[in-house]
Amino acid sequence: MSLHVKAVNIRKNILKIAHSSKGPHSGTALSCVDILAVLYFKILKIASFSDANRDIFIMSKGHGAMALYATFFEKGYLEEKAFLSYYQNGGALPAHLDKETCEAIEVSSGSLGHGLPQALGFAYAKKLKNLSSHVYVLMGDGETQEGSVWEAAMLAPKMGLDNLTILIDRNNLQGYGRPSDLVSFESLDAKFQSFNWDVHRVNGHDLEALEMALKAPQNKPKAIICDTIKGKGVSFMEDEMKWHYFIVIDAFLEQGVRELEASL
């Protein structure tokens, strides 16, 4: 099965649990699917979740949990019963990530700005233990407004963390508008370069470009800024802030799935 087909399956399953749960954040989840597909099917080295030398992935934008759950389901880390219980009374999976609910979830997340500082700890521990594995973090662009992000960004090169990579889901939409209008956060490229990071900027929906950037050699922390579209793959959701909150009713599910299947 091609990576594109896997990404389409992940998007269809996001719509499915968004519909059954009547929960928000479907647009948020759809924007980062291609990033997760490349990570979990091309990059991450995880023999088992008890292996100390496994790669670590941290989903810092915890409100995008549906994307990670749907990726886990496609990967085989979640059984169907648990997956379909998302955001249900008595269900296994909450709306924001809880590490106690699935062994594949490395840290609980939801409150933004915590993933990168936590990743520094994971990456430094691997250095101290002479482990060869890597730490990856997915962040939102609105999240870069958090001061904790930049404190960690300044410290990572000093710690010599060439085993750390962050990916920023730069869809330019957050809960109250466009980050570029609310806070002057660009140019992210120049900011991370000035903090002595290895920086790449890619189309966050180009599977090949994502894989190339992730596999590019690095001798310091790496930041990959992924230009994405909120709601990617479903025409009426794309680049619409309301899909930070709107729920997927029957008609939206049917049209969304139809469009995604047509993309194959």
BAMARGU-363461 format. One record per residue: z, y, x of N, C-alpha, C, O, CB in turn. Coordinates in steps of 0.1 Angstrom, whole numbers, padded with zeros to 4 digits, always signed. Each point is the difference from the previous one (the first is absolute). Last residue first. Glycine has a CB too. Layout:
BAMARGU-363461
ZYXZYXZYXZYXZYX;...
END
This chain:
BAMARGU-363461
-0047+0092-0078-0003-0011+0008-0015-0004+0000-0004-0010+0006+0027+0002-0011;-0002+0043-0021-0002+0004+0014-0003-0011+0009-0003+0001+0012+0019+0017-0016;-0006-0023-0043-0014+0005+0002-0002+0003+0015-0011-0001+0005+0010+0010-0029;+0044-0020+0009-0008-0012+0001-0015+0003+0003-0007-0007+0007+0023-0004-0023;+0015+0046+0009+0003-0006+0013-0009-0013+0001-0005-0003+0011+0028+0012-0012;-0025+0016-0039-0006+0007+0011+0002-0007+0013-0009-0001+0009+0013+0022-0021;+0016-0040-0026-0015+0000-0001-0006+0007+0011-0010-0005+0006+0012+0003-0031;+0044+0005+0021-0004-0013+0004-0015-0002+0000-0006-0006+0009+0028-0003-0017;-0005+0049-0010+0003-0001+0014-0004-0013+0006-0007+0000+0011+0026+0015-0014;-0021-0008-0044-0011+0007+0007+0002-0001+0015-0010-0001+0008+0008+0017-0027;+0035-0036-0008-0013-0007-0002-0011+0008+0008-0009-0007+0007+0016-0001-0030;+0036+0026+0023+0000-0013+0007-0014-0006-0001-0006-0004+0010+0030+0000-0014;-0015+0042-0021-0001+0004+0015-0001-0013+0008-0008-0001+0009+0021+0022-0013;-0006-0025-0042-0013+0005+0002-0002+0003+0015-0011-0003+0005+0010+0012-0028;+0044-0023+0008-0010-0010-0001-0014+0004+0004-0007-0006+0008+0021-0004-0026;+0024+0039+0040+0000-0006-0013-0012-0010-0001-0008-0001+0010+0018+0022-0020;+0021+0003+0050-0013-0007-0002+0001-0007-0014+0006-0010-0002-0010+0006+0027;+0030+0051-0008+0001-0015-0001-0014-0006-0003-0008+0007-0006+0033-0004-0001;-0009+0045+0036-0006-0006-0013+0002-0015+0000+0001-0007+0011-0018+0025-0012;+0030+0012+0040+0009-0003-0011-0005-0008-0012+0007-0008-0006+0003+0029+0013;-0034-0007+0033+0013-0002+0006+0010-0005-0011+0010-0007+0003-0015+0025+0015;-0039-0004-0029+0002-0015+0002+0012-0002+0010+0002-0012+0004-0026+0008-0009;+0008+0048-0006+0008-0006-0011+0002-0015+0002+0009-0005-0007-0019+0023-0008;-0016+0009+0045+0014+0000+0003+0008-0007-0011+0010-0005+0002-0013+0027+0010;-0048-0031+0005+0007+0006-0011+0015-0001+0001+0006-0011+0001-0026+0005-0016;-0019-0014+0042+0004+0014+0003+0006+0008-0011-0003+0012-0002-0016-0013+0018;+0001-0044-0032-0003+0005+0013+0003+0015+0001-0005+0008-0008-0012-0026+0011;+0018-0012-0043+0013+0002+0007-0002+0008+0013+0009+0006+0006-0001-0027-0016;-0044+0007-0019+0008+0010-0007+0013+0002+0006+0008+0009-0004-0020-0016-0016;-0018-0026+0040-0006+0014-0001+0009+0010-0007+0001+0011+0006-0023-0022-0006;+0035-0031+0030-0001+0002-0014-0004+0014-0003+0008+0009+0003+0010-0027-0007;-0013+0004+0049-0006-0012-0006-0001+0001-0015-0008-0008-0006+0017-0004+0024;+0028+0041+0009-0013-0005+0005-0005-0013-0007+0008-0009-0002-0002+0020+0024;+0034+0023-0026-0007-0007-0011-0013-0007+0004-0008-0003-0009+0018+0019-0006;+0003+0021+0047+0010-0005-0009-0008-0006-0012-0009+0005-0005+0026+0012+0012;-0037-0013+0042-0001+0006-0013+0010-0007-0009+0001-0012-0002-0026+0017+0005;+0021+0004+0055-0001-0009-0012-0002+0008-0013+0001+0012+0000+0013-0029+0012;-0010+0017+0046-0004+0009-0011-0004-0009-0012-0010-0008+0001+0001+0026+0015;+0042-0026+0027-0010-0006-0008-0003+0009-0012+0008+0002-0009+0001-0025+0016;+0013+0022+0046-0001+0009-0013-0011-0005-0008-0012+0000+0004+0022+0020+0008;+0021-0041+0029-0013-0001-0007+0001+0007-0013+0007-0004-0009-0012-0018+0020;+0034+0018+0039+0000+0005-0014-0015-0001-0005-0009+0005+0006+0029+0011-0002;+0014-0038+0039-0013+0003-0006+0001+0005-0015+0008-0006-0008-0019-0012+0023;+0041+0014+0036+0000-0002-0014-0014+0005-0006-0006+0010+0005+0031-0007-0006;-0030-0018+0050+0010+0008-0006+0000-0002-0015-0009-0007-0005+0007+0024+0024;-0030-0037+0008+0011+0000+0010+0011+0010-0004+0008+0003+0008-0025-0009+0010;-0029-0025-0041+0009+0012+0000+0011-0002+0011+0004-0011+0003-0008+0015-0027;-0048-0024+0001+0011+0000+0010+0009+0012-0001-0005+0011-0003-0010-0025+0018;-0012-0004-0058-0003+0008+0012+0012+0000+0009+0012+0000-0004-0027+0015-0009;+0012-0035-0032-0001-0009+0012-0003+0008+0013+0000-0006+0011-0008-0012-0026;+0013+0040-0028+0012-0008+0002-0001-0008+0013+0010-0002+0006-0007+0001-0031;-0041+0025+0012+0011+0009+0004+0013-0007+0003+0007+0003+0009-0018+0015-0023;-0026-0043-0004-0003+0005+0014+0011+0009+0005+0005-0001+0012-0029+0000-0017;+0026-0013-0040+0003-0011+0010-0003+0004+0014+0008-0003+0009-0014-0013-0027;-0004+0047-0016+0014-0003+0000+0003-0011+0011+0010+0002+0008-0008+0005-0032;-0047+0001+0014+0006+0011+0008+0015-0001+0002+0006+0003+0010-0024+0012-0018;-0005-0046-0020-0003-0002+0014+0006+0011+0009+0005-0003+0011-0027-0008-0018;+0027+0014-0040+0007-0012+0005-0003-0002+0015+0010-0002+0008-0011-0008-0030;+0001+0054-0009-0010-0007+0008+0007-0011+0008+0007+0002+0009-0021+0019-0007;+0036+0012-0030-0006-0011-0008-0011-0007+0007-0007-0009-0006+0012+0022-0014;+0020+0025+0038+0010-0010-0004-0005-0011-0009+0007-0009-0004+0009+0026+0008;-0039+0014+0035-0001-0001-0014+0009-0012-0004-0003-0011+0004-0022+0020-0005;+0039+0016+0045-0010-0009-0006-0001+0002-0015+0009+0005-0006-0005-0021+0025;+0019+0033+0033-0002+0004-0014-0012-0007-0006-0011+0000+0006+0021+0023-0001;+0029-0026+0039-0013-0004-0006+0000+0006-0014+0010+0001-0007-0012-0022+0021;+0035+0026+0035-0004+0003-0014-0014-0004-0003-0009+0002+0007+0025+0017-0006;+0030-0024+0034-0014-0004-0001-0004+0001-0015+0006-0006-0008-0004-0010+0028;+0039+0046+0000-0004-0012-0006-0015-0003+0002-0008+0010+0002+0026-0007-0020;+0013+0036+0031-0004-0010+0009-0002-0014-0006+0004-0010+0005+0009+0023+0012;-0005+0032-0037+0013-0008+0002-0003-0012+0009+0009-0009+0002+0000+0017-0024;-0045+0020+0008+0009+0009+0008+0014-0007+0003+0007+0004+0009-0018+0016-0020;-0021-0042-0016-0005+0000+0014+0010+0009+0008+0002-0003+0012-0026+0000-0020;+0031+0001-0038+0004-0013+0007-0004+0000+0014+0007-0005+0009-0008-0007-0031;-0012+0050-0003+0014-0001+0000+0005-0013+0008+0008+0001+0009-0007+0012-0031;-0047-0006+0012+0005+0009+0011+0015-0001+0002+0005+0000+0011-0025+0015-0015;-0001-0039-0032-0005-0005+0013+0007+0008+0011+0006-0006+0009-0028+0000-0020;+0030+0019-0033+0008-0011+0004-0004-0005+0014+0008-0004+0008-0004-0002-0032;-0011+0057+0005-0007-0013+0003+0009-0010+0005+0007+0001+0011-0028+0012-0006;+0036+0005-0044-0011-0002+0009+0000+0010+0011+0004+0011-0002-0018-0021-0017;+0046+0013-0016+0002-0012+0008-0011-0004+0009+0002-0008+0009+0013+0001-0026;+0007+0046-0017-0011+0000+0010+0003-0011+0010+0006+0002+0011-0009+0023-0013;+0016-0023-0051+0006+0001+0013-0012+0000+0010-0009-0008-0001+0032-0003-0006;-0033+0011-0039+0014+0002-0001+0007+0003+0013+0009+0009+0001-0009-0024-0020;-0047+0005+0013+0003+0013-0007+0015+0003+0001+0004+0012+0000-0024-0016-0015;+0003-0036+0033-0007+0010+0008+0003+0014-0007-0001+0010+0007-0017-0026+0001;+0033-0024-0029+0008+0003+0011-0006+0012+0008+0007+0008+0005+0000-0032-0004;-0015+0018-0053-0007-0004+0012+0009+0004+0012+0004+0012+0001-0027-0010-0011;+0047-0011-0038-0013+0007+0004-0005-0006+0013+0003-0011+0004+0005+0031-0015;+0032-0036-0010+0000+0014-0006-0013+0008+0005+0000+0012-0002+0025-0013+0001;-0014-0046+0014+0005+0001-0013-0002+0013-0007-0001+0001-0012+0017-0017+0019;-0050+0005+0031+0013-0005-0001+0005+0004-0014-0007+0005-0008+0012-0004+0033;-0053-0004+0008+0006+0001-0013+0014-0005+0000+0003-0011+0005-0025+0010-0016;-0012-0003+0047+0001+0014-0003+0005+0002-0015-0005+0010-0006-0013-0005+0023;+0011-0045+0013-0008+0002-0012+0001+0014-0006-0006+0003-0010+0009-0028+0005;+0010-0006+0049-0002+0015-0002-0010+0002-0012-0011+0002+0001+0014+0002+0024;+0031-0040+0000-0009-0001-0012-0003+0014-0004+0008+0006-0009+0001-0029+0002;+0006+0003+0056+0003+0010-0010-0011+0000-0011-0012+0002+0003+0024+0013+0014;+0010-0049+0024-0012+0003-0008+0005+0010-0011+0009-0003-0007-0020-0020+0012;+0031+0005+0047+0002+0005-0014-0014+0002-0006-0009+0004+0007+0032+0006-0001;+0000-0041+0037-0011+0007-0006+0003+0004-0014+0006-0007-0008-0022-0007+0021;+0039-0007+0037+0002+0006-0013-0013+0007-0005-0006+0008+0008+0030-0005-0002;-0012-0023+0038-0001-0011-0009+0002+0005-0015+0005-0008-0008+0004-0008+0026;-0005+0042+0023-0014-0003-0001-0002-0012-0009-0011-0005-0002+0007+0014+0025;+0044+0025-0010-0003-0010-0010-0015-0002-0003-0005+0005-0009+0027+0001-0002;+0012+0021+0042-0010-0009+0005-0005-0010-0010-0003-0012+0003+0013+0015+0019;+0023+0034-0025+0005-0013+0000-0010-0010+0005+0003-0012+0002+0012+0018-0021;-0026+0039+0012+0010+0000+0011+0006-0014+0002+0004-0003+0010+0002+0027-0016;-0038-0016-0029-0006+0000+0013+0011-0001+0011-0002-0007+0010-0018+0020-0019;+0037-0009-0036-0007-0013+0003-0007+0000+0014+0001-0010+0007-0004+0008-0032;+0026+0041+0004+0008-0009+0008-0008-0012+0005+0002-0006+0011+0018+0014-0023;-0037+0027-0017+0003+0005+0013+0006-0010+0009-0002+0000+0012+0005+0022-0022;-0011-0033-0035-0013+0001+0007+0002+0006+0014-0007-0004+0010-0004+0007-0032;+0048-0007-0007-0004-0013+0005-0013+0001+0008-0001-0006+0010+0012-0005-0030;+0004+0050-0002+0010-0004+0010-0004-0013+0007+0001-0001+0012+0017+0014-0025;-0044+0001-0023-0004+0007+0013+0011-0002+0010-0003+0000+0012-0010+0017-0025;+0019-0036-0030-0012-0005+0005-0003+0006+0014-0004-0007+0009-0005+0004-0032;+0045+0018-0003+0003-0012+0007-0012-0006+0006+0001-0007+0011+0018+0003-0026;-0021+0042-0014+0003+0003+0014+0003-0012+0008-0002+0000+0012+0011+0021-0020;-0043-0018-0035+0014-0003+0003+0003+0002+0015-0008-0004+0009+0008-0013-0027;-0044+0020-0003+0008+0013-0002+0015-0003+0003+0008+0010+0001-0024-0003-0019;-0018-0041+0017+0001+0007+0013+0007+0014-0001+0001+0007+0010-0022-0019-0003;+0011-0017-0045+0012-0004+0008+0001+0007+0013+0011+0002+0005-0012-0024-0016;-0037+0026-0018+0011+0008-0004+0013-0003+0008+0009+0009+0001-0019-0008-0024;-0027-0029+0030-0001+0013+0007+0010+0010-0005+0005+0009+0008-0029-0013-0007;+0035-0049+0002-0008+0009-0008-0001+0014+0007+0007+0003+0009+0001-0015-0029;-0001-0038+0045+0006+0012-0005-0009+0007-0010-0012-0001+0001+0026+0003+0020;-0005-0052+0008-0009+0008-0009+0008+0011-0007+0010-0003-0006-0024-0018+0002;+0019-0011+0052+0006+0008-0011-0011+0006-0008-0009+0007+0006+0030-0003+0008;-0011-0045+0027-0009+0008-0007+0007+0007-0012+0009-0006-0006-0028-0009+0013;+0028-0014+0043+0006+0005-0012-0010+0010-0006-0005+0009+0007+0028-0011+0002;-0025-0044+0027-0003+0014-0003+0007+0004-0013+0003-0009-0008-0025+0007+0020;+0028-0039+0032-0004+0004-0014+0000+0015-0002+0005+0008+0008+0003-0030-0016;+0007-0006+0046-0013+0005+0001-0005+0005-0013-0012+0005-0001+0007-0021+0019;+0056+0013+0007-0009-0007-0010-0013+0007+0000-0001+0012+0003+0021-0018-0017;+0024+0014+0039-0013-0004+0007-0009-0008-0009-0006-0010+0004+0018+0009+0017;+0031+0024-0031+0000-0015+0000-0013-0005+0007-0002-0012+0000+0016+0012-0021;-0007+0047+0016+0012-0005+0007+0000-0015+0001+0006-0005+0010+0007+0025-0019;-0048+0001-0016-0001+0003+0015+0012-0006+0007-0001-0006+0011-0011+0027-0016;+0013-0024-0041-0010-0009+0005-0002+0002+0015-0001-0010+0008-0011+0009-0030;+0039+0031-0001+0007-0013+0001-0010-0011+0006+0004-0008+0008+0011+0014-0028;-0032+0037+0009+0009+0000+0013+0007-0013+0002+0001-0005+0011+0002+0030-0014;-0028-0020-0037-0009-0001+0012+0008+0001+0013-0004-0007+0009-0014+0018-0022;+0041-0008-0029-0006-0013+0001-0008-0001+0014+0001-0009+0007-0003+0008-0033;+0020+0043+0015+0011-0010+0004-0006-0013+0001+0003-0007+0010+0013+0020-0022;-0045+0021-0002+0004+0002+0014+0011-0010+0004-0001-0005+0011-0004+0030-0013;-0008-0024-0043-0009-0007+0009+0003+0002+0014-0002-0009+0008-0016+0012-0026;+0042+0021-0015+0004-0014+0001-0009-0008+0009+0005-0009+0008+0004+0010-0031;-0020+0044+0015+0013-0001+0009+0004-0015+0001+0005-0004+0010+0002+0027-0017;-0044-0015-0022-0003+0002+0015+0013+0000+0008-0001-0007+0010-0019+0020-0016;+0024-0017-0042-0007-0011+0006-0003+0001+0015+0002-0009+0008-0012+0006-0030;+0031+0036-0010+0009-0009+0007-0008-0011+0008+0006-0005+0010+0011+0009-0027;-0033+0032-0014+0004+0006+0013+0008-0010+0009+0004+0004+0011-0005+0018-0021;+0001-0022-0046-0010+0002+0010+0005+0005+0013+0011+0006+0001-0027-0002-0019;+0034-0037-0022+0003+0013+0005-0008+0003+0013+0001-0008+0009+0023+0007-0019;-0031-0040-0005-0002+0008-0012+0003+0014+0003-0008+0009-0003+0014-0029-0011;+0002-0035+0035-0006+0013+0002-0002+0007-0014+0000-0007-0010-0011+0000+0032;+0032-0039+0011-0001+0007-0013-0005+0014+0002+0003+0006+0010+0016-0020-0019;-0033-0025+0043+0010+0009-0003-0001+0005-0014-0011+0000-0006+0011+0007+0030;-0026-0044-0008+0009+0002+0011+0011+0010-0002+0011-0002+0004-0031-0004+0010;-0011-0030-0045+0004+0014+0000+0010+0002+0011+0012-0005-0001-0016+0008-0024;-0011-0046+0015-0011+0007+0006+0003+0015+0001-0007+0007+0007-0009-0025-0014;+0044-0014-0016+0002-0001+0014-0011+0008+0008+0002+0003+0011+0009-0025-0014;+0009+0034-0047-0011-0008+0006+0001+0000+0015+0002+0011+0006-0017-0005-0025;+0047+0016-0009-0008-0007-0011-0011-0009+0006-0005-0008-0008+0011+0027-0007;+0026+0011+0039+0007-0012-0005-0008-0008-0010+0003-0011-0003+0018+0023+0007;-0034+0032+0015-0002-0012+0010+0007-0012-0005-0004-0011+0006+0002+0027+0012;-0020+0024-0047+0014-0005+0003-0002-0012+0009-0005-0010-0004+0015+0019-0018;-0043+0035+0002+0003-0012+0007+0014-0003+0003+0008+0009+0005-0030-0005+0005;+0004+0020-0055+0000+0004+0014+0005-0012+0008+0007-0009-0005-0003+0034+0000;-0008-0032-0040-0011+0009+0002-0001+0006+0014-0011+0004+0004+0014+0002-0028;+0017-0056+0016+0003+0013-0005-0012+0010+0003-0009-0004+0008+0033+0000-0005;-0020-0053-0010-0005+0011+0009+0003+0014-0006-0005+0003-0011-0013-0019+0020;+0029-0028-0029+0003-0001+0014-0003+0012+0008+0006+0001+0011-0010-0025-0014;+0019+0022-0052-0011-0004+0010+0005+0000+0014+0011+0005+0003-0027+0005-0019;+0040+0003-0026+0002-0013+0005-0010-0005+0010+0000-0011+0005+0011+0006-0026;-0029+0043-0008+0014-0004-0001+0002-0014+0005-0006-0010-0005+0009+0026-0015;-0044+0009+0041+0004-0006-0013+0015-0002+0000+0006-0002+0011-0028-0009-0014;-0009+0025+0040+0006+0011-0008+0002-0004-0015-0001+0007-0009-0011+0009+0024;-0014-0053+0011+0002+0014+0005+0005+0009-0011-0005+0001-0011-0013-0005+0028;+0006-0044-0018+0012+0005-0005+0003+0014+0005+0011+0005-0003-0002-0028+0003;-0047-0004+0013-0002+0005-0013+0013+0005-0007+0000+0006-0010-0019-0022+0008;+0020-0004+0046-0009+0012+0000-0001+0006-0014+0001+0012-0001-0014-0022+0020;+0037-0031-0014+0007+0012+0006-0008+0012-0001+0005+0011-0003+0008-0026+0018;-0034-0024-0028+0011+0003-0010+0008+0012+0005+0003+0009-0007-0002-0033+0001;-0036+0006+0034-0005+0008-0012+0012+0004-0009+0000+0011-0005-0022-0024+0006;+0032+0006+0051-0005-0008-0011-0003+0008-0012+0005+0011-0001+0008-0030+0010;-0013+0036+0044+0006+0000-0013-0006-0009-0010-0012-0001+0000+0018+0025+0004;-0022-0020+0041+0014+0002+0002+0008+0000-0013+0012-0001+0001-0018+0014+0020;-0044-0017-0013+0008-0012-0003+0015+0001+0003+0007-0010+0000-0028-0002+0005;-0018+0045-0005+0003-0007+0013+0007-0013-0002-0001-0009+0009+0002+0031+0002;-0010+0007-0047-0013-0004+0005+0002-0009+0012-0008-0009+0003-0003+0030-0012;+0049-0001-0009-0005-0010-0009-0013-0006+0005-0002-0012+0000+0014+0024-0019;+0007+0024+0043+0007-0012+0002-0005-0011-0009-0001-0012+0004+0021+0026+0002;-0038+0028-0013-0005-0005+0012+0008-0013+0004-0007-0010+0004+0001+0033+0004;+0020+0000-0046-0013-0006-0002-0006-0005+0012-0007-0011+0000+0003+0027-0019;+0044+0007+0023+0002-0012-0007-0013-0007-0003-0001-0012+0002+0021+0022-0013;-0022+0032+0032+0006-0010+0009+0002-0013-0007-0003-0011+0005+0014+0029+0008;-0025+0018-0039-0011-0003+0010+0005-0011+0009-0008-0010+0003-0001+0033-0004;+0040-0004-0029-0010-0009-0007-0011-0004+0009-0004-0012+0000+0009+0023-0021;+0028+0021+0035+0004-0014+0001-0010-0009-0006-0002-0011+0005+0025+0019-0005;-0019+0042+0010-0012-0007+0000+0002-0015+0000-0008-0008+0004-0003+0027+0008;+0046+0012-0008-0005+0002-0013-0014-0007-0002-0005-0001-0011+0019+0022+0008;+0009-0017+0046+0005-0011-0009-0004+0001-0014+0000-0011-0007+0019+0009+0022;-0033+0018+0034-0003+0006-0013+0004-0010-0011-0009-0006-0006-0010+0021+0016;+0024-0030+0034+0009+0012-0002-0002+0007-0013+0009+0005-0006-0009-0003+0031;-0008-0052-0004-0007+0009-0011+0010+0011-0003+0008-0001-0008-0021-0019-0002;+0007-0014+0054+0009+0008-0008-0008+0008-0009-0008+0009+0004+0025-0009+0014;-0022-0047+0016-0007+0011-0008+0011+0006-0009+0007-0006-0007-0029-0006+0008;+0019-0020+0047+0008+0006-0011-0009+0010-0007-0007+0008+0007+0029-0012+0006;-0030-0044+0020-0003+0014-0003+0008+0005-0012+0003-0008-0009-0026+0006+0019;+0043-0039+0018-0010+0003-0010-0003+0015+0001+0008+0008+0004-0001-0027-0019;+0026-0008+0041-0012+0006+0006-0011+0003-0010-0012+0001+0004+0018-0013+0018;+0035-0010-0034+0004+0013+0006-0012+0007+0006+0000+0013+0001+0023-0022+0003;-0023-0027-0045-0004+0001+0014+0003+0014+0005-0005+0010-0005-0013-0027+0001;+0023+0001-0041+0012-0002+0008-0003+0001+0015+0009-0001+0008+0000-0014-0027;-0042+0018-0016+0008+0012-0001+0014-0002+0007+0008+0009+0000-0020-0003-0021;-0036-0028+0037+0010-0002-0011+0009+0012+0000+0000+0008+0010-0001-0033-0008;-0040+0026+0021+0001-0014-0001+0010-0004-0011-0003-0009-0008-0003+0006+0032;-0023+0048-0014+0013-0004-0006-0001-0016-0002-0005-0004-0009+0009+0027-0003;-0032+0023+0030+0002-0013+0005+0014-0004-0005+0010+0004+0006-0025-0001+0015;-0025+0035-0038+0014-0004+0002+0001-0015+0005-0006-0009-0006+0013+0026-0012;-0051+0004+0009+0008+0005+0011+0013-0006+0002+0003-0005+0011-0014+0026-0016;-0024-0031-0031-0007+0002+0013+0009+0003+0012-0003-0004+0011-0016+0011-0024;+0032-0012-0035-0010-0011+0002-0007+0001+0013-0008-0009+0004+0005+0009-0028;+0038+0031+0010+0005-0013-0003-0010-0011+0002+0004-0012+0002+0011+0022-0018;-0026+0037+0025+0012-0004+0007+0003-0015-0002+0002-0007+0009+0007+0031-0011;-0045-0005-0022-0003-0002+0014+0012-0004+0008+0000-0009+0008-0017+0026-0010;+0024-0007-0043-0009-0012+0001-0003-0002+0015+0000-0012+0004-0010+0016-0027;+0034+0035+0011+0008-0012+0000-0008-0013+0001+0004-0010+0007+0012+0022-0022;-0039+0029+0013+0009+0000+0012+0008-0013+0000+0001-0007+0011+0000+0032-0011;-0027-0016-0038-0008-0004+0012+0008-0001+0013-0003-0009+0008-0017+0019-0020;+0042+0006-0028-0004-0015-0001-0008-0004+0012+0003-0010+0006-0003+0011-0030;+0020+0044+0009+0003-0007+0013-0004-0014+0000+0004-0007+0010+0014+0023-0007;-0024+0013-0042-0006+0008+0012+0002-0008+0013-0007+0002+0009+0012+0019-0021;+0013-0036-0032-0014-0002+0003-0006+0006+0012-0009-0005+0006+0007+0003-0030;+0047+0010+0009-0002-0014+0005-0014-0002+0004-0003-0006+0010+0022-0002-0024;-0007+0049-0007+0006-0001+0014-0003-0014+0006-0003-0001+0012+0021+0017-0019;-0030-0009-0038-0009+0007+0009+0005-0001+0014-0008-0001+0010+0002+0016-0028;+0034-0033-0015-0012-0008+0002-0010+0007+0010-0006-0007+0008+0009-0004-0031;+0043+0025+0005-0004-0002+0014-0012-0009+0002-0002-0005+0011+0026+0009-0005;+0012-0008-0050-0009+0010+0007-0004-0004+0014+0002-0012+0004+0010+0029-0017;+0000-0050-0032+0006+0008+0010-0010+0009+0007-0012-0001-0002+0028-0017+0006;-0017-0020-0038-0001+0014-0005+0007+0009+0009+0007+0010-0004-0007-0018-0019;-0008-0041+0026+0012+0006+0003+0001+0014-0007+0011+0005-0003-0009-0017+0024;-0042-0015-0022+0011-0008-0006+0014+0007+0001+0008-0002-0009-0022-0018+0014;-0025+0041+0015-0001-0001-0014+0011-0007-0007+0006+0004-0010-0031-0004+0013;+0023+0002+0044+0002+0013-0005+0000+0000-0015+0007+0007-0007-0017+0003+0028;-0002-0049+0001+0015+0002-0001+0003+0014-0004+0011+0002-0006-0008-0020+0023;-0049+0008-0013+0006-0010-0009+0015+0002-0001+0005+0000-0011-0023-0016+0017;-0008+0042+0025-0002+0004-0014+0007-0009-0010+0006+0004-0010-0028+0006+0016;+0023-0023+0039+0008+0012-0002-0001+0005-0014+0010+0003-0007-0014+0003+0031;-0024-0041-0012+0014-0004-0003+0009+0011-0001+0011-0001-0007-0016-0020+0019;-0040+0030+0000+0001-0006-0014+0014-0004-0003+0005+0002-0012-0029-0009+0014;+0016+0021+0042-0001+0011-0010+0001-0004-0014+0007+0006-0008-0021+0007+0025;+0012-0046+0017+0013+0007+0001+0000+0012-0010+0010+0002-0007-0008-0009+0031;-0042-0017-0019+0010-0008-0007+0013+0007-0001+0007+0000-0010-0019-0021+0017;-0022+0041+0019-0003+0001-0015+0011-0008-0008+0005+0005-0010-0030-0001+0015;+0026-0008+0041+0005+0013-0003-0003+0003-0015+0009+0006-0007-0014+0002+0030;-0011-0049-0005+0015+0000+0000+0005+0014-0004+0010+0001-0008-0010-0018+0026;-0046+0013-0011+0004-0007-0013+0015+0000-0001+0006+0001-0011-0027-0015+0013;+0004+0032+0037-0003+0009-0011+0004-0007-0013+0006+0007-0009-0025+0004+0022;+0021-0035+0027+0012+0009-0001-0003+0010-0012+0010+0004-0006-0006-0006+0031;-0026-0047-0028-0001+0012+0009+0012+0009-0003+0007-0001-0010-0032-0001+0010;+0023-0053-0004+0000+0012-0008+0000+0012+0009+0008+0002+0009+0004-0014-0028;
END
